[in-house]
Amino acid sequence: PATPATSAPAAPPDPEVKPGATITIDFPELDPDRNGKPAQCQMSIPTGYDATKKLPLVVWLGGGEGGNTPNRSFLPEGDYIAVGLPFPKGANNPAQANMVGEFDKIWAYHKRMIDEIIKRVPNINRGTSIIAGFSNGGHAIDGMLRIKKKDGDLADYFSVFILADGGGSEFTSKGNFPSLKGKFAYLCWGETSPAKPNVSGLARDFKGRGAESVASEMADTGHAFAESEFPKIKEWLSKTVVPALNGEKPLIKAN
């Protein structure tokens, strides 16, 4: 008689993934980052981590040359898998070398890292996950959202997008957003920032593609992610986004 088919055994849990841990993941097969350092990301596991519960992934993309350190400063109380992702070496805007470009390359770099994180922390819930960035981080989110890939787009991995004084330039905005219906976006810009026209215009693009959006001008601020904006984002996440993504308002079906 035929042998009954059996499912493959589940991968054993990663022993490093435990409450309160900070984990560095190396990617020796990837190019160095924009700071010339080996490709790696840092991941922070919450002290209340429970492997049986679904948790959001929160990705932070820094400004300038980027970095790989998580940023929780704009997050309300709660349990998150927080990570910082670097940018690959190069991937420049040809018209402005200190600005990221080649978003296909950046997305391939980030996707490899995110897939590894999800492999190590299989209880991550994409339906409640967040990606946030300042300056070049905002440019990268804008640019990567417009890339269509058969093996997964940025919008397939995240439901919440936070862009601080970045994105919306002529270069980053080539291509079209996918539908963002059921997603959430918070875009903020400095009152005196040179990025103000671009980011404020980008906020309208997010709304036009169906995202539940907030557009906020940071008073008395230039090119910065002002600390005064953090409480506003925390309140928006805790009172609007989290309840909706958890099914209290039927805007999105979490996985």
NORPE-V585581 format. One record per helix or strand of 3 or more residues. SS is the DSSP state (h for helix, s for strand). FROM is the first residue (numbers start at 1). LEN is the number of residues. If there is no record, write none. Layout:
SS:FROM:LEN / SS:FROM:LEN
This chain:
s:22:5 / s:40:5 / s:55:7 / s:80:5 / s:96:5 / h:103:18 / h:126:3 / s:130:5 / h:136:10 / h:154:4 / s:160:5 / s:184:7 / h:196:13 / s:212:7 / h:227:19
